[in-house]
Amino acid sequence: MRRRRYKADQTPGQARKQAHRTLRGHSPEMSVVCLRSFSPLASSLKKPALVAPRCRQAPSLLPSRFPTRFSFRCSYAGPGINEDASTVPIDVVADVKTEKIVVLGGSGFVGTAICKAAVSKGIEVVSLSRSGKPSYSDSWVDQVTWVAGDVFYARWDEVLVGATSVVSTLGGFGNEEQMKKINGEANVLAVNAAKDFGIPKFVLISVHDYNLPPFLLSSGYFTGKRKAESEVLAKYPSSGVVLRPGFIYGKRKVDGFEIPLDLIGEPLERFLAAIENFTKPLSSLPASDLLLAPPVSVDDVAYAVVNAVIDDGFFGVFTIEQIKEAAAKVKT
């Protein structure tokens, strides 16, 4: 064990007290505070921190959002005092917030965009999907943990370990029963699993209602989505997020082929934005949004999810325009 050294005229107790005063920024003799490589602690101090070139720290590896204990050596030498004779190791406990998300359906069109955006922001990502790892070899793909499995038979104790958020992109079409199952039951099961395992936040990719009449909203697709929404908001009243995009465009990869949906979606989005003032009076007409609801980029949906994950104050139901606004806050 390394021996602690103190100034010649100090007792060990006095040295420790002076070191703690230094960290709090109250010592008139403070020359440096060792915070070279642990910026979260630096940002939490009230006073500006100077950087010491010989700072040594050893952070421990603990689950996300849990207090981390690390140690570093702090110099508090005053004028005329040898710095080497006045250093003492200090143990500090800091609340380090890192994120780990589990993306359900992460190998799909929207799911891969979310995984990619999250990786770009330094978020740890796990994907659960039937197909597992995508076949293409983009650089970010290797930074995601790909798990092949069915949400109805998932081993949640393994998939959700250490997660801070679950993001569900589950959904699809088929007959009435199939749509109720994949859009509703699958998501309800996932919400309850996340809640049971203490995951702090759940984000659901739902769908815009397009101002459709009730008899159309009663289809298995929409009833499934709304059932899932209700479960998210009931189980996560102060942290659940429901995103309701319309038509999502981007470069969609299917069986090795790329479908450039952005060639349709992007010009249409710009056109509808340009005529918005003229079309607003029509928005109250039944099913008018089938023509007037603006498309949204898959990247905007992905970055809105990232915003939801990193912002504790981000919760509730978000419309198309609100999705774009949320994405703009974190896109670079």
SULZI-V810754 format. One record per residue. RES is the residue in one small letter. PHI is phi in whole degrees, -180 to 180 (none if undefined). PSI is psi in radians with two decimals (NA if undefined). Layout:
BEGIN
RES&PHI&PSI ; RES&PHI&PSI
END
This chain:
BEGIN
m&none&2.42 ; r&-70&2.36 ; r&-78&2.46 ; r&-84&2.45 ; r&-119&2.55 ; y&-133&2.86 ; k&-66&2.65 ; a&-61&-0.56 ; d&-96&0.28 ; q&-118&2.53 ; t&-83&2.83 ; p&-56&-0.69 ; g&-64&-0.71 ; q&-65&-0.66 ; a&-63&-0.76 ; r&-64&-0.75 ; k&-62&-0.74 ; q&-66&-0.64 ; a&-62&-0.75 ; h&-67&-0.66 ; r&-63&-0.65 ; t&-62&-0.80 ; l&-62&-0.60 ; r&-79&-0.10 ; g&84&0.28 ; h&-102&-0.09 ; s&-83&2.20 ; p&-70&-0.25 ; e&-96&0.11 ; m&-64&2.25 ; s&-110&-0.61 ; v&-150&2.68 ; v&-126&2.22 ; c&-81&1.73 ; l&-140&0.63 ; r&-58&-0.74 ; s&-124&0.26 ; f&-125&1.35 ; s&-63&-0.58 ; p&-57&-0.65 ; l&-71&-0.69 ; a&-59&-0.71 ; s&-69&-0.36 ; s&-86&-0.29 ; l&-75&2.51 ; k&-76&-0.53 ; k&-105&2.70 ; p&-60&2.48 ; a&-106&2.34 ; l&-92&2.78 ; v&-106&2.25 ; a&-99&2.28 ; p&-69&-0.28 ; r&-111&0.43 ; c&-67&2.36 ; r&-126&2.29 ; q&-139&2.75 ; a&-142&1.45 ; p&-68&2.53 ; s&-92&2.74 ; l&-98&1.82 ; l&-126&2.88 ; p&-59&2.76 ; s&-57&2.56 ; r&68&0.19 ; f&-104&2.63 ; p&-58&2.39 ; t&-113&2.29 ; r&-99&2.23 ; f&-142&2.87 ; s&-126&2.62 ; f&-150&2.86 ; r&-102&2.21 ; c&-114&2.26 ; s&-97&2.28 ; y&-130&0.61 ; a&-68&2.40 ; g&-91&3.07 ; p&-58&2.35 ; g&81&0.03 ; i&-110&2.32 ; n&-61&2.17 ; e&-63&-0.63 ; d&-66&-0.37 ; a&-94&0.12 ; s&-138&0.77 ; t&-117&2.56 ; v&-147&2.34 ; p&-72&2.36 ; i&-121&2.31 ; d&-93&2.25 ; v&-127&2.41 ; v&-107&2.17 ; a&-128&2.54 ; d&-87&1.83 ; v&-99&2.02 ; k&-96&1.89 ; t&-119&2.81 ; e&-118&2.50 ; k&-138&2.13 ; i&-116&2.60 ; v&-111&2.08 ; v&-102&2.01 ; l&-85&2.17 ; g&80&0.55 ; g&-69&-0.22 ; s&-97&0.09 ; g&-86&-3.05 ; f&-59&-0.98 ; v&-74&-0.68 ; g&-60&-0.76 ; t&-66&-0.63 ; a&-64&-0.68 ; i&-66&-0.79 ; c&-59&-0.80 ; k&-62&-0.81 ; a&-64&-0.72 ; a&-65&-0.75 ; v&-60&-0.70 ; s&-64&-0.37 ; k&-102&0.22 ; g&78&0.33 ; i&-90&2.37 ; e&-74&2.36 ; v&-129&2.33 ; v&-121&2.32 ; s&-112&2.34 ; l&-118&2.07 ; s&-156&2.84 ; r&-65&-0.62 ; s&-88&-0.23 ; g&72&-2.41 ; k&-71&2.34 ; p&-64&2.77 ; s&-80&-0.40 ; y&-79&2.83 ; s&-118&0.77 ; d&-64&2.64 ; s&-61&-0.59 ; w&-72&-0.35 ; v&-59&-0.68 ; d&-72&-0.15 ; q&-94&0.04 ; v&-109&2.46 ; t&-88&1.97 ; w&-99&2.12 ; v&-116&2.16 ; a&-90&2.17 ; g&178&2.89 ; d&-102&2.33 ; v&-59&-0.49 ; f&-75&-0.29 ; y&-127&0.36 ; a&-68&2.55 ; r&-91&1.47 ; w&-60&-0.54 ; d&-64&-0.40 ; e&-94&-0.71 ; v&-69&-0.69 ; l&-93&0.00 ; v&-59&2.20 ; g&77&0.02 ; a&-75&2.56 ; t&-105&-0.34 ; s&-150&2.60 ; v&-116&2.33 ; v&-119&2.14 ; s&-109&2.16 ; t&-109&0.25 ; l&-64&2.37 ; g&169&2.87 ; g&171&-3.14 ; f&-116&2.95 ; g&158&-2.69 ; n&-77&3.07 ; e&-56&-0.83 ; e&-66&-0.70 ; q&-64&-0.73 ; m&-69&-0.67 ; k&-64&-0.63 ; k&-72&-0.90 ; i&-77&-0.61 ; n&-84&-0.55 ; g&-106&-1.20 ; e&-60&-0.73 ; a&-62&-0.76 ; n&-70&-0.68 ; v&-61&-0.76 ; l&-60&-0.76 ; a&-65&-0.72 ; v&-60&-0.80 ; n&-68&-0.62 ; a&-64&-0.78 ; a&-62&-0.74 ; k&-65&-0.76 ; d&-62&-0.58 ; f&-94&0.18 ; g&74&0.44 ; i&-72&2.22 ; p&-67&-0.50 ; k&-141&2.55 ; f&-130&2.28 ; v&-118&2.20 ; l&-115&2.23 ; i&-88&1.90 ; s&-107&-2.45 ; v&-152&2.55 ; h&-66&2.50 ; d&-85&-0.12 ; y&59&0.32 ; n&56&0.63 ; l&-76&2.64 ; p&-67&2.73 ; p&-55&-0.64 ; f&-68&-0.43 ; l&-84&-0.58 ; l&-72&-0.17 ; s&-85&0.04 ; s&-68&2.81 ; g&-59&-0.55 ; y&-64&-0.94 ; f&-73&-0.68 ; t&-65&-0.63 ; g&-64&-0.80 ; k&-62&-0.77 ; r&-69&-0.58 ; k&-64&-0.73 ; a&-65&-0.74 ; e&-58&-0.82 ; s&-59&-0.67 ; e&-68&-0.72 ; v&-61&-0.85 ; l&-70&-0.48 ; a&-77&-0.75 ; k&-81&-0.47 ; y&-129&1.16 ; p&-64&-0.48 ; s&-116&0.19 ; s&-148&-0.09 ; g&-75&2.50 ; v&-127&2.27 ; v&-122&2.05 ; l&-102&2.28 ; r&-117&1.33 ; p&-78&2.84 ; g&-93&-2.33 ; f&-65&2.16 ; i&-101&2.18 ; y&-116&2.83 ; g&159&-2.99 ; k&-89&1.85 ; r&-98&2.24 ; k&-101&2.16 ; v&-131&2.05 ; d&51&0.74 ; g&86&-0.13 ; f&-105&2.53 ; e&-103&2.15 ; i&-102&1.95 ; p&-81&1.30 ; l&-63&-0.35 ; d&-68&-0.39 ; l&-66&-0.41 ; i&-98&-0.85 ; g&-67&-0.73 ; e&-66&-0.85 ; p&-62&-0.64 ; l&-66&-0.68 ; e&-62&-0.76 ; r&-67&-0.71 ; f&-63&-0.81 ; l&-66&-0.57 ; a&-67&-0.62 ; a&-70&-0.53 ; i&-106&0.27 ; e&-57&-0.72 ; n&-63&-0.49 ; f&-84&-0.48 ; t&-93&-0.23 ; k&-55&-0.76 ; p&-61&-0.35 ; l&-89&-0.14 ; s&-67&-0.34 ; s&-84&-0.16 ; l&-72&2.47 ; p&-56&2.33 ; a&64&0.20 ; s&-62&-0.53 ; d&-70&-0.23 ; l&-59&-0.51 ; l&-105&-0.49 ; l&-105&-0.29 ; a&-69&2.17 ; p&-70&2.49 ; p&-66&2.89 ; v&-136&2.41 ; s&-66&2.48 ; v&-62&-0.51 ; d&-69&-0.63 ; d&-65&-0.72 ; v&-62&-0.76 ; a&-63&-0.78 ; y&-75&-0.46 ; a&-64&-0.67 ; v&-63&-0.78 ; v&-58&-0.77 ; n&-59&-0.77 ; a&-62&-0.65 ; v&-70&-0.74 ; i&-90&-0.26 ; d&-107&1.93 ; d&-66&-0.38 ; g&-90&0.10 ; f&-98&1.83 ; f&-158&2.82 ; g&113&-2.84 ; v&-103&2.32 ; f&-123&2.26 ; t&-82&3.14 ; i&-58&-0.88 ; e&-65&-0.66 ; q&-68&-0.55 ; i&-63&-0.78 ; k&-64&-0.70 ; e&-65&-0.73 ; a&-65&-0.70 ; a&-65&-0.70 ; a&-62&-0.44 ; k&-71&-0.42 ; v&-119&-0.19 ; k&-72&2.48 ; t&-126&NA
END
